[in-house]
Amino acid sequence: MRKRFDNTPELGMKPIEETPVLEKSRDSMQSLIRALLAIYNNKKYLDRILSVVEERVSIEKKDTGRIGLTYWQIFVLAEFRMGLDISYDRLQSMAFSDSVLRQLLGIESVGFNEKIVFERKRIINNVHLLTDEDLQKINSIIVDFGHKEVFVVKKKGLNLKTDSFPVQVAVHFPSDHSLLNDSARKSGDVMEMILEENDIAGWRKINDWVKTIKNLQRNHAKASTSGGRYRQEKIQKTADAYLLKARAFSKKLNQFLEKAHDYKTIDIVFLIVLEKYMQLLDKHIDLFYRRVKLGEKIPHDEKMFSIFEQYAEWLSKGKRNVEIGKNTSITTDQYGIILDYHIMNNETDSQIVIDTKNRILACYIVYSWSFDKGYWSKSNFEAFKNDDVKQLVMPKKGKPNKIEKARESNAKFKKLRNKHSAVESNINELEHSGLHRCRDKGFGGFKRYVGMGVIAHNLKRIGKELRKQDEIKLKQAA
């Protein structure tokens, strides 16, 4: 049984709407608190946001049972985690000891009530109920709140800027020998779980198998990175020993899997997971053999960059170092608010322009819109001809012709093109809202992580403006 927020708090609980905001502070946490308070005190937008959370959380949930976290608490905890770029352990600690956060959550008392404590797992399970679809809806509500209640939007429309940046995933640098070891290690972990519940002969030395494979992988890695006269001989020798042991381990696992149906006590889930890691093991044995022993250059589409986050891509953009993750495109307005974001799944910048245009123009009036050269294509440029975007800044790749040169020499075009670099500051702010590297697991977790980071960024932008307005009001009153 859940509530949107506690309408009738217990005696002694401090009201949420009276949560203090430190005036003379440059800490982004104060801007985040100020924005959350503004939304809490505006029942129109609060109801819209909590309706989205309620719709997701209450799916297949009964109205009976113990009282769970309120929808407001779920929303606040999710945005505090991303807004401050902290782990769930730090978030749990703050929810226990930080009086301001506790008051914002509606659980801070004056001292004679029993202290409410949120367990770490409880926080994670509740926050992870939200999906990317829900966060897209919440972000559009917050953007609407910022435009109508905080900033004064010009009647002629918004000035938009679109750019992309990489969001990394938390994985080690991929090499075929390390991925082969990961596959063997996880196969051994699952096998150990099976052996805990079942007495199976021939697997007494499972730990030795995993340790030996790990040591052989280290020997090969050391030979690959060292120099010397006999470097190639060392590489081939260590590769032979590594492959021999890995193939023997794979053969032993396959022999077990063939007879696994004889053990009726084995959980079928363990066998499915084991088979998945065995397939990865065989795949990387083959890739390692082809590259090291046969000297093949492995095609890019056959490569895998993590056995855990298999959606991850190999990203190399401009002068950046190589990164493992996903490119994310954002569109910001003149107030620094992110109106739209899109996680690119094996897409380039130029492939997402038309879909982004259709989403944004369906909801907002746009005066100008700037892109960098990566978004250019003839079809993308022509797609804007019939729309109401008066100033389009989309520089052409390569050498422009006379018409394009005249268009790009226009004073307004130059001015808006120079202002396009402001989107880089928004990207930097996003990276300080946790979007430098995703901490959550799985592609669903990645999308949720990006969505929460975008919302946290927008809340801090709104809160910063509200604090400026509060300061002006105080000066006028003085």
N, C-alpha and C positions, 0 to 999 in steps of 0.2 A: 504494500500500500504506500503510495507516494503522494506528495503534494507539490504544487508549483513553488511555493515558499510558505513559510510558517506564518499564517495570518494571525494566529493567537499565540505569541511566544509566551513561554513560562515567565512567571514573576522573577525579576532580577536579571533577565536577559537584556543586553544593550540593543537598542533599535538599529537596524541596518542603515536606515536613512541618515543616522547621526554619525556614521563612520567618519573619523577625522582624516583630513588631507593636509599634509605638511606643506605650507604655503611656499616658504623660501627653500626649495629643494629642487635640484636638477635631476634627481633620480627618476627614471622612467616608471618606476613602480607607482609613484604618486599620480602620474598622468593616467595610468591604467585604472587605479582606484577611482579617480575623478570621473572617468568615462563610464565605468560600471555603475557608479552612484547615479549619474545622470540618466542612464537607461532604467535603473531600478525605480527612480522617481517619476519616470514617464510611463504610465501604465499602458498606453497605447502600444508602444514599441516593446515593452517588457512582455506583454501578453503574446505578441507575435513571435518573439524569440522562444519563449517558454512553450508555446504551442508546437513548435518544430521539435524541441527536445522531448516533449511529452508524447508526441506521435511516434517517435522512434523508441523511447524507453518503455512505453506501455504496451508495445506489441506482444501479444500472447502472455500478458501479465495479468494476474487476478488482482482485484481490489482488496483482497484479504491478505493476511500475513503481517510480518514485521514491517515497520516503517523504514523505508530506504532513504537514500539521500534525496533531498528536494531537487527539482529541475534547476532551480537557481544555483544551488550548491555545485551541481555537475558543471554548469556553464562557467561559474567563477573559477573552480579548480582547474578546468581545462585551459582557460585563458591565462591564469597566473603561471601555470607551468611553462607555457610558450612565451608569454610576455617577459618573463624574467630569465628564460632559457635555463631552467633548472631541471633536475631529475625528479622522479617520483619520490625518492627518499627525502630530498630537500623539501619537496612540497608537503609531504606528510609531517615533517618536522615543523614547518611554518604553520600548518593547520593546527598543530598542537601548542606552539609557543608564541606565535605572533598574534598579539591581541587585535591589531587592526584587521588582519585577514580573518580572524575568528569572528569579529564583529560584522564584517562584510558577508560572512557565511551565515550569520544569525545564530551563532553558538557561543558567543562570549557573554559570560555572566559577571555580576559584580562581586562574586566570591563565595556565596553560601550554597550555590547549586552544584550538583555533581558535574564534574568536567566531562564534556563530550569529546571523545577521541575517535578519529578516523583511522582505520587500519590501512596500510599501504595497498594491500591487495584489493581492498574495497574501493579505494580511489581509482585504481587502474581499471577495475572491472566496470565501473560506472562511466568513466570518461571514454572508454573504448566502445561503449554502446553507440556513440555517434558515428555516422558515416560521412563520406565525402559529399554525398547528395544533401545531407542535412546541413553541413557546414557551408555549402554553396548558398543555400536558402538563408541561413543566418547572416552570412556576409552581405547579401543583398539588402537585408533589413537594416543592418548597421550602416551601410553606405547611405541608404535612404534617410536614416536618422541624422547622419552627419550633414547631408546636403540640406535638409529641411529645418533642422533644429539648431545646428551649430554654425555652419558656414553659410555665407550669403552667396548662393549660386547666381552667376550672371545670367540674364535672360537670353543672351545670344547662344549660350550653351557651354559645354565643357571643353577644356583643352586637354587632350589625352596624349599619352606617351606609352608606347608598347616596346618591351624589350624582354629578353630571356636570360636566365642564369642557371648554372648547375646546382642541384641539391644532391649532395653526396649521401651514400648509404654507409653504414658503419660496418665495413668489411675490410679485410686485409688486402694488400695488393695481390692480384691474381697471377699466378704462374701455374703451368700445367702440373709441375711436381707438387706444389703446395695444395692444389685442388684435389689431386690424387690422394694425398695424405688425409685431407679433410673427409673425403668419401670413405676411406678405410676406417678412420677414427669413428665416424658416426655409425658405420655398419657395426663396428665393435661395441659401441655404446648400446645400440638396440639389442645386440646379441646378449650382452650382459643382463639387460632387463628381462629377456626371455629366460636366461639361466637362473635368475633369482626365484622364479616361480616354477621351474621345471628341472628335473634331474635328467640331463642329457649327457651321454658319454662322449668323450673326445674333445671336450671344450675346457679342460681344466686350465690350459695356458692361454686363455683369450687375451689377458692383459699383456703377456709376452709378445703375442702377435702384433698388437697395436703399437707397443713400445719399439719393437724392432723395426717396423715400417717407418715410424717417426725418425728413428736414428738414421736409417738409410736415406730418408728424404733430406735430412740435415747434411749428411755427407755429400750428397749430390749437389745441394745448394752451395756448399762451401767450395766444391770443385769448380762449379760454374762461375763463381765470382772471383776466384783466385787466378793468379797468373802462373808463369813458369814455363819451362821448356816442355814439360810433358802434360800440359793442361788438357788437351783433347783426349789423351789416353786416360787421364783420371776421370774425365766426364763420362766417357764410354764405359769405363769399369764400374763406376758408382751407379750409372744408369742400369747396367745389366743386373747388378745385385738388387737394386730397387724394384725393377720389373719382375725379377724372379720371385721375390717375396710377395709382391702385390698380386701376381697371378696365382700363386699358391693359395693365398688368402681368399681370393675370389672363387677358386675351385672348391675350397673347403666350405665356403658359404653356400655355393650352389648345391653341393652334395647334401647339406643340411636341409635346404629348401625343398629338395625333391622328396625327402622323407618326413617333412614337417607335418603332413596330414596324419601321420601315425600318432602324433602327440595331440590328443584331443583337448588337453588342458591349455594349450597355447592360445593366447588372445589373438584373434584374426587381425586386429589393428597393428600389433607388433610386426606381423608377417608382411603386411602391406607397406609399412614404413621401411622395414628391412629390405624389401624388394626394390623400393625406390632408391635407397642409397647404394644397393648393389648395382643397379643400372648406371648410376653416376660413376661408381668405381670402375666398371668395365669401359665406360665412355672415356674416362681420363687415362686409363691404361693404354687405350688405343691412340689417343691424341699424343700422349707422352712418347710412345713408341714411334709414331710416325714422324714426330718432330726431331727427336734426338737420334734415333737409330737409322731412319730412312732419309732424314734431312729435308722433309717436306715443309712447305710453308702452309700452315693451317688456314683455310678460308675463314674470314671474319664471322660468317653466319654459323659456323660450326663451334665457335668458341663460347665458353661460358665463363662469367667473371665472378661468380660466387655460387656455391651449391646451396646456400641458405637464402640469399636474395636473388633469385634467378631472373627477376625482371630488370636487374641493373644493366646499364649500358656503359660502354667505353666512351667517355666524353673528352673531346679535345677541341677547344674553341680558341682561335687566335693564338696569343702568346701564353695562354694559361697552361699550367701543368696538366697532365692527364688525370682525370677524375673518374670515379666509378659512381654512377647514380642515374639521375634523370634530369633532363632540361625542363625548366618550368618558365612559361611565358606569363608576364603580368602586364596589366594595363592600368596606369595611374592617371588621376586628374591633376588639376593645378593646385589642389590642396594636399597632395601626397597620399590620398586615399586610393586603395587598390579596388577598382570596380570589378575586375575580372581576372581570373587566373586559370591557367590550363597546363596540366602535366603532359608533356609530349612523350608519347609512346612510340619510339622509333620514327619520329617525325622531325622535319626540319622547320626552321622559322617560316619559310615561304609557304609551307603546306597548311598552316593553321590560320592564315589571315582571313579568309572568307568566313569560316565558322566563327571566329572571334568578332568580326564585323557584324554578322547577323545577330549574335547574342547581345552585343552592346547597343546597337541601334534600335533593337526591339524595346529597350528599357530607358534609354537616355537620349537627350538632345546633344549633339556633338557639333562644336564650332570648328575645332582644328584637331588633327590627329597626326602624330609623327611616328615614324618607324626608322630603323636603320637599314643599311643596304641588304642585310641578310633576309629581309622580308620581301624584297623586290621580286616580282615576276610580272610579265605583261598582263596576264589574266587577273592578278591581284590589283594592279593599278586600274585596269578598266572596270573592275567590279565596283569601284567607288564612284564612277561617273554618274550613275543614276541616283545616288544617295545625297542626303542633305549635309554632307561634310564640306564646309566652304573652303577650308584650308587643309589640303592633304600634303604631308611631307613624307615622301617615299623615294629617296634617292635611287637612281638606277645603278645597277652593277655595271662595271666597265665604262667605256668611253661614251658619253651622251652625244646624241645628234643635235642639230641646231635648235629644234623645238624644245627638247629636254634641257639643253643648256640654258635657254632663255627662261624656262620655268624654274630651274634651280638657281638662277641669278636674281630672281625676284626678291625684293627686300623682305617681304613677309615670310617667304620660304626660308631665307637665311636666318631670320630672327627665330623662327620656330625650330629650325634645325639646331641652332646653337643652344636653345633651351631644352632640347631633347636629353642632354646629358644629365639633367636633374633626376632622371629615373634611376641613375646609378646610385644616388644617395638613398633612394627607397629600397634598392636591392641590398645595400649595406645595412640598412635598418632591419630588413627581413633576416639577414644572416645573424643579426644580434637578437632576433626573436626566435632563435633555434633552427633557422633554415639553412645553416651552413652544412649541417650533417644530420640526417634523420636518425633518431634513436629507436623508433618503433620498428617492429618486425613485419614482414609481408608487404605486398603491394597495397592491400587495403589499409594497413597501418601507415604506409608512406603517404598515401593520398590524404588520410585523416590528419597526419602530422603537418603537411603543407597547408591544409585548410585552416587548422587552428593557428598556425603561425601567421597567416594572412589576416585573420580576424584580430589577433593580438596586436599586429602592426596598426590596423585601422583604429582600434580602441585607443592605443597610445597617441595616435595623431589627433583624434577627437579630444581626448583628455588634455593634451597639451594646449589646444586652442581654447578649451573651456577654462583652463587655469589662467590663460592670458586675459580672457574676458572677466574673470573674477578679480584679477589684479586691477584692471581698469575701473571696475565698479567700486572697488575699495578706495582707489585714488580719488574718484569723483565724489564719493561719500565723505572723504576727509576734507 
